[in-house]
């Protein structure tokens, strides 16, 4: 039996609830397969920790996480702590510090869940988004000048490198070979004549090495429209940090609830631990009420099991998600009345059947 060391960062709000539930389902998959166990260590880093310590995590936080096989994150953000503080104090340092340059977001409408698009069902919505995760628009280069003055100025600079574009594009093309052989590249090279043109050129160069994969370039606004008007025409979508962020949130909406989208922050070479998370946020309005949907956290856990080399367990967990999505029970975000714990119990039972 393989033992994996998993760092838990439940974070804020419902993150604490859904990570506990997700962990229970993953451990059940380990029991059923008999292949692995999860040894966990929990870190209390969160906005509450920030209010007590003046930081989102300690100075040696990355050192503490570095010997983990994976990181399982709940949610970051809570009223009273500005979003740019919480994001740049915890989530982004982990992504950047561990070179998690691929943000992988499966966008799939599960059978039994009603999506927001009329006449579009599960067969129409199955997109894999590959977002560049460590450079682009989110590197934090720039500054503010003359703060509070009438002529106050802010400068925010994007950073695009050939290496960064090439490696995320190659990952996207590799994924397309495992799926339906199509890559859609999000760009805005008509307006961004330096960064986006470099993006287009490098993606095309990488694509030339994959003659079996069809590459289509879309301006990001047109691609966003296609997510709504023709999602079935899309297979793998690759985009920069900002474009990928926006498109994946749009894709998450197509799944029928914010309680469903899951994400993986990957270091594909495995030089550093990768991080797995539901992407619904901390939802402070329902925190502590026991009604948060744990399915996104469980889905993220399935991505984690697959990354750790446990495809059988990952398949069992995804099968359980599909079963519960179709048969119920459902939490209030999906029109039901079930509690978080009832969904966790149903998923755990489905894993074992």
N, C-alpha and C positions, 0 to 999 in steps of 0.2 A: 504494500500500500504506500502511495506517495503522500507525504505531508507537505502542504504548502503554507508558507507564512504570508498571511494577508493583513495588511494594515487597514484598520477601519477608521475613517474620518467621517462620522455621522453628520457633523456640522450643525446646522440650524433648523428650527421648525420641524417640518415633517420628515426631514432627513433622518432624524434619530429613529423615527417609527418605521420608515420603509427599509432602512438598512438592516434593522433587527429582523424584520420579516423576510427580507431577501436572503439574509444569511441562513435562516431556518430552512428555506426551500433548497438552497445550495447544499447544505449539510445533509438534507434528506436524499438528494441525488448522490452524494458520496456514499451514504449507507446502502442505497439500492444497488449501485454498481460495485461497491466494495473496492473501488480503485484508489480512493484518496480521502484525506481528511484536511480540514482547514484549521490551522492554528492561527488565532487572531490576536492582535494587540490593538487596543483602541486608544485613539488620541482625541482629546476634547477640544481641538482647535476649532474655533467658531467665532461668530460675532460676540457672543457672550464672553468668550475668552479674550477677545480684543478689548472689550470694555473693562475687563479686570487687569489686563497686562499691557495694553497699548500696542499690541501686535496681534496679527491673525494667527501666527504660529511662532515658536521660539526660533532664535537665530540658528540653532542646529537642527531645525525641523527636517530639512532634506537629508541630513546625515542619518537621522533616526529612521527615515523611510527607505533609505537606500538598500538595505539588506532584505527588503520584502520581495516576495515573488509577484505581488500585485497590490494595488491600493483600491479600496472600495469606498467611494465617496458618496455622501448623502445629498447635502445641499448647502450652499453658501449664501448668506444674505439675511438680514433682519432689520426691521425699522430701528432707526437710531444710529446705524452705521452706514455711511454712504457706500453705494455700490462699487465705486471705483476703489474704495479702500478694501472692501471685502474681497473683490475679485483679484486685485493686484497684490494682496497680502497673502493669499493662500492658493487659489486655483492656478493662476498664471505662473507663479514661481515654481509650482510642481511641474506644470506642462513644459516650461522653458528649461528648468534645471535638469529634468530627466529626458530632455530632447524627445518629448512625445509629439512627434511632428505630424502624425496622422490622427485626425479626429474622425472616427468612423461612426456614421449614424445610419442604421437601417430604418427605412421608412416603409412600413408595411401595414396595410389595413387588415386586421385579423377578422376572420369570418365570425359573424355574430355581433360585431361592433358596427354601429351606423356612423359612417363618415359624413362630413359636411357637404360633399359634392353630390348633387342629385344624379342618379343613374350611374354612379361609379362604385364598383364593389371591389373586393379583394383582388380580383384578377387585373384590375386597372391600376392598383397602387402598390408597387413593389420596386422601390428605388433604393440604391445604396449610395449615400453621400460620403465623399472623401474630401475632408476639409483640411487644408494646410493649417497647422496648429501652432507654429512657433515663430513665424515672422509675419510679413505682410503688414496689415494695418494696425496690429495690436502690439507692436514691439515697444511702444511707449517712448519713442524718440520725439523730442520737442520741448515745449515749455510755454509758460504764460508770463507776460511782461506787462508792467504798469498795472498790476491788479488793483481794481477799484477805481482807476482813473478813467476819464472819458475816452481816452485812446487805448484802452486795454486791448491787448493782442494775444491770441493763442496760435501756436504753430504745432501741428501734429504731422509727423513724417512717417510714411510707410517705408518698409525695407523689403525688397524682393531680391533674392539671389538666384543665380543659375542652379546652384546645388539644391537649394530649398525647393524650387519648382520641379526640378528633374526628379528628385526622389519621391515627392508626393504624387507626381504624374505617373511614375513607374508603378507605384503601389496601386493606383487606380486602374491602370491597364491590366495589371496582373489580376485584380479582382474581376474585371470585365471578362477575362478569359474563363473564369470560373462560373460566370453567369450567362448573359445573353450576348456578349461580344460587342457592346456599344458603350462609348464614353461621350458624355456631354461636358464640355469645358465652359465654365462661367468666366466671362471676361467683360471688359468695358474699354476695349482698346481704341474705340473711336474718340473717347474723351481723355483717357489716361495714356498718353502717347509714349510714355517711357516704361512704367511698371507693367501695365497690362500688355503692351506690345512684347516686352520680354517674356511675359507669361505665355502669350500665344506662340511665340517662336519656339520656346523650349518644349512646351506640350506637343507641338507638331513634330519636333525632332524626336521626342520619345515615341510618339505614335508611329513614326516611320519604322520603328523596330517591331511593331505589332501589326503586321499586314492583315491578320485575321480579326482585328478589332476595328470597328468603324468609329471614327472621331468626328464629332460635330461641334463647332464653335458657336456659342450663343452669347449675345450680350445679356448681361445678368438680368436686366429688366424683362427682356423677352423670355428668358428662361423661367423667371418667376411666373410669368403668365402661363407658360407651358405646364408648370406644375398644376395649375388649375384647369386649363382647357384640354390638356392631352397628357396626363401623367403616365398613361400606359405606353407612351412612346419613349420613355426614359428608362435607362438601365443603371449605369454608374454615372454619377455627377461628381466632377472635381472642381474645386474652387479655392480661392484665396481665403485667408482667415475671416475677413469681413463678409465677403460674398457667401462663403460656406456657412457662416453663422446665420445669416438672414435666411438663406434657402432651407437650411435644416429646420429652423423654427417654423417656416411655412409648411415644410413636409410633415413636421410633427402635428400640425393642426389637421392635416389630411388623415391622420390616424384615428381621429375621433375623440381624443381626450388628451390633455396635458399629462395625465397619469400613465401614459403609455410610452412615450419616446425615451429611448436609451442611447447612451453614447459610450464609446471607448476612446481613450487617449493613449495611443500606441507608440512605443518605441519598437519598431518592427525588428530591429537587430538584437533586441533584448539585452542591450548593454545596461539599461536601467529598467526599473519596474514601470509597468504601464498602469493606468488608472481607469476605473470603470465607474459610471455614474448614471443615475436617472437625471434627466435634464429639465425637470419641471419646476425647479426652484424650491424655496423653503416654505411657500404657502402659509405665511403666518396667520392668515384668517381661519384656517382649519387645524392648525397645529394643536396637538393635545386632545383633540376630540375623538381620535381613533377611527376616522373615516377616510384617511388618505389612501389613495390607490397604490398598492405596493408593486404593481405589475411592471412599471418601468424599472424599478430597482431589481426585480427578478430578471427581467430581460437583460439589463446590464450585467447581472451575475452570470447569465448564460454566455454572454460575450467573453467574460472573464474566464469561465471554465474552458471555453474553446481555445483561448489564448494560452492557457496553462497546459494545454495538451490533453484535455479530457473531452473529446468530441461526443462520446457516448452520453456522458452526463449532461453536456450542453444540449444535446438533442432531446433528452428526457425533459429538461426544464422548458425548452421551447414547446414541446408537445403538451406539457401541462398548461402553459400559457394559452395555447390554441384551444385546448379543451375547455378551460374556464371562460375564455372569451366567448365561445360558442354556447356553452351550456349554463353559464352563470356559476355562482352568484356574482353580483356586480356592486361596486361602490357607487355612492351618489353621483360622482362625475360621469358615470355611464348609465345613469337613470335608475340605479338600484338603491337598496337600503343596507347593503352588507357593510360590516366593519372591516378595518384593516386586518384584524386577526382572523376573521372568517375567510377572507380571500387567501391569506397565507395558509390556513388549514386546508382549503380546497385545492390549492396548488400543490401542497405537500402530499396530499392524498393522491392527486393525479400523477405525480411523479412516480409514485409507488405502484401504480396500476398498469 
